[in-house]
Amino acid sequence: MARKLTQSESRLLIIFLGTIILIFNMVGVSFLLRKQEEIRIKLVNLKNEQRESNGWLAEMDLWQQRKDWMDARQPKLQNAGEADATLLETLHTSARKQNITIVEQGFGEPNSQPFYQEINVKLKISGSLESIIRWLVELQQPANFQAIPTLSMKSDSDPSKIICELTVARWYATK
């Protein structure tokens, strides 16, 4: 048979149960506050992603036009050897037009990427600064699909000329 609790035991039991309930509430509130902060951060990130996505969607027509332009104009790679020879011949022709002398030439390693193939030629050229700058601008027109990934310039023994060592890369569509 269970005996009846005394008044002080009842008070201690109520204090004990109150303390246990208070501890559980504090743990629960702490957990809920952490979760609320995680959800707030996720919400901020999602809103930022939505703004960024809306920006891309607003520019969709522009990017589609650019893609269509590239699909129509970017040269297709048929044969890497032919592409190397064609690039080198194009560079020789344009260099002659600008009175630039090609001192050394060589082929770089092809670089395959998922959507393009890069063919590159390494050159050492000599000419006036003005003619070399005009030539570099001509080479890097968007319709050429060419770029100069590396370039170094130094003075020649003739003060009116400079020597450049550069790599000219052309990008071909692979798909």
C-alpha positions as CSV (number, residue, x, y, z in Angstrom):
1,M,0.0,0.0,0.0
2,A,1.4,3.4,-1.0
3,R,1.7,6.0,1.7
4,K,0.5,9.5,1.2
5,L,3.2,12.1,0.5
6,T,3.9,14.7,3.1
7,Q,3.5,18.4,2.3
8,S,7.3,18.9,1.9
9,E,7.6,15.8,-0.3
10,S,4.8,17.0,-2.5
11,R,6.5,20.4,-2.8
12,L,9.8,18.7,-3.7
13,L,8.0,16.5,-6.2
14,I,6.4,19.6,-7.8
15,I,9.7,21.5,-7.9
16,F,11.4,18.4,-9.3
17,L,8.7,17.9,-12.1
18,G,8.8,21.7,-12.8
19,T,12.6,21.6,-13.2
20,I,12.3,18.6,-15.5
21,I,9.6,20.3,-17.6
22,L,11.7,23.5,-17.6
23,I,14.8,21.6,-18.8
24,F,12.8,19.9,-21.6
25,N,11.3,23.2,-22.6
26,M,14.7,24.8,-22.7
27,V,16.1,22.0,-24.8
28,G,13.1,22.1,-27.1
29,V,13.1,25.9,-27.5
30,S,16.9,25.7,-28.2
31,F,16.3,23.0,-30.9
32,L,13.4,25.0,-32.4
33,L,15.5,28.2,-32.5
34,R,18.3,26.4,-34.3
35,K,15.9,24.9,-36.8
36,Q,14.2,28.3,-37.3
37,E,17.6,29.8,-38.1
38,E,18.5,27.0,-40.5
39,I,15.1,27.5,-42.3
40,R,15.7,31.3,-42.4
41,I,19.1,30.8,-44.0
42,K,17.6,28.3,-46.5
43,L,14.9,30.8,-47.3
44,V,17.3,33.6,-47.9
45,N,19.4,31.3,-50.2
46,L,16.3,30.2,-52.1
47,K,15.2,33.8,-52.6
48,N,18.7,34.7,-53.9
49,E,18.6,31.7,-56.3
50,Q,15.2,32.8,-57.5
51,R,16.4,36.4,-58.2
52,E,19.4,35.0,-60.1
53,S,17.2,32.6,-62.0
54,N,14.8,35.3,-62.9
55,G,17.7,37.4,-64.2
56,W,18.8,34.5,-66.4
57,L,15.2,34.0,-67.6
58,A,14.9,37.7,-68.4
59,E,18.1,37.4,-70.6
60,M,17.1,34.1,-72.2
61,D,16.4,35.6,-75.6
62,L,19.8,37.3,-75.7
63,W,21.6,34.1,-74.7
64,Q,19.6,32.0,-77.2
65,Q,20.6,34.5,-79.9
66,R,24.3,34.1,-78.9
67,K,24.0,30.3,-78.9
68,D,22.4,30.4,-82.4
69,W,25.2,32.7,-83.6
70,M,27.8,30.4,-82.3
71,D,26.1,27.3,-83.7
72,A,26.0,28.9,-87.1
73,R,29.5,30.4,-87.2
74,Q,31.8,28.4,-85.0
75,P,34.0,26.2,-87.3
76,K,33.5,22.4,-86.9
77,L,36.6,20.3,-86.3
78,Q,37.0,17.7,-89.1
79,N,40.7,16.8,-88.6
80,A,43.1,18.1,-86.0
81,G,46.1,18.1,-88.4
82,E,44.1,20.0,-91.1
83,A,43.0,22.5,-88.4
84,D,46.6,23.1,-87.3
85,A,47.7,23.6,-90.9
86,T,44.8,25.9,-91.6
87,L,45.4,28.0,-88.5
88,L,49.1,28.3,-89.2
89,E,48.4,29.4,-92.9
90,T,45.8,31.9,-91.7
91,L,48.3,33.3,-89.2
92,H,51.1,33.6,-91.9
93,T,48.8,35.4,-94.3
94,S,47.5,37.9,-91.8
95,A,51.0,38.5,-90.4
96,R,52.4,39.2,-93.9
97,K,49.6,41.8,-94.4
98,Q,50.7,43.6,-91.2
99,N,54.5,43.4,-92.1
100,I,55.1,41.0,-89.2
101,T,57.9,38.4,-89.5
102,I,57.3,34.9,-88.0
103,V,60.6,33.9,-86.6
104,E,59.6,30.6,-85.0
105,Q,56.5,28.4,-85.1
106,G,55.3,25.2,-83.5
107,F,52.1,23.4,-82.7
108,G,50.7,23.1,-79.2
109,E,48.9,20.2,-77.7
110,P,45.2,20.0,-78.6
111,N,42.9,20.6,-75.7
112,S,39.6,18.8,-75.7
113,Q,36.6,20.1,-73.7
114,P,33.0,18.9,-73.6
115,F,31.7,21.5,-76.1
116,Y,34.8,22.6,-78.0
117,Q,38.2,21.5,-79.2
118,E,41.1,23.9,-78.9
119,I,43.9,23.9,-81.4
120,N,46.8,26.2,-80.7
121,V,50.0,27.4,-82.4
122,K,53.0,28.8,-80.7
123,L,54.8,31.7,-82.5
124,K,57.7,34.0,-82.1
125,I,57.2,37.1,-84.2
126,S,59.0,40.3,-84.9
127,G,57.6,43.7,-86.0
128,S,56.7,47.2,-85.0
129,L,54.6,47.6,-81.9
130,E,51.8,49.3,-83.9
131,S,51.7,46.5,-86.5
132,I,51.7,43.8,-83.8
133,I,48.9,45.4,-81.9
134,R,46.8,45.7,-85.1
135,W,47.5,42.1,-85.9
136,L,46.5,40.9,-82.4
137,V,43.3,42.9,-82.6
138,E,42.5,41.4,-86.0
139,L,43.2,37.8,-84.7
140,Q,40.9,38.1,-81.7
141,Q,37.7,39.2,-83.5
142,P,34.7,37.1,-82.2
143,A,34.0,35.7,-85.6
144,N,37.4,34.1,-85.7
145,F,36.9,32.0,-82.6
146,Q,40.5,32.8,-81.7
147,A,42.3,34.1,-78.6
148,I,45.8,34.8,-77.4
149,P,46.1,32.8,-74.1
150,T,49.8,33.6,-73.6
151,L,51.8,36.6,-74.8
152,S,55.2,38.0,-73.8
153,M,56.9,41.0,-75.4
154,K,60.4,42.3,-75.3
155,S,62.5,44.8,-77.2
156,D,64.5,43.8,-80.3
157,S,68.0,45.0,-81.0
158,D,66.4,47.3,-83.5
159,P,64.6,49.9,-81.3
160,S,61.7,50.2,-83.8
161,K,60.8,46.5,-83.4
162,I,59.7,44.2,-80.7
163,I,59.7,40.4,-80.4
164,C,56.6,38.6,-79.2
165,E,56.3,35.0,-78.1
166,L,52.6,34.0,-78.1
167,T,50.1,31.2,-78.4
168,V,47.2,31.6,-80.7
169,A,44.3,29.3,-79.9
170,R,41.3,28.6,-82.1
171,W,38.2,26.9,-80.8
172,Y,36.3,24.4,-82.9
173,A,32.8,23.0,-82.2
174,T,32.8,19.3,-81.3
175,K,29.1,18.7,-81.3
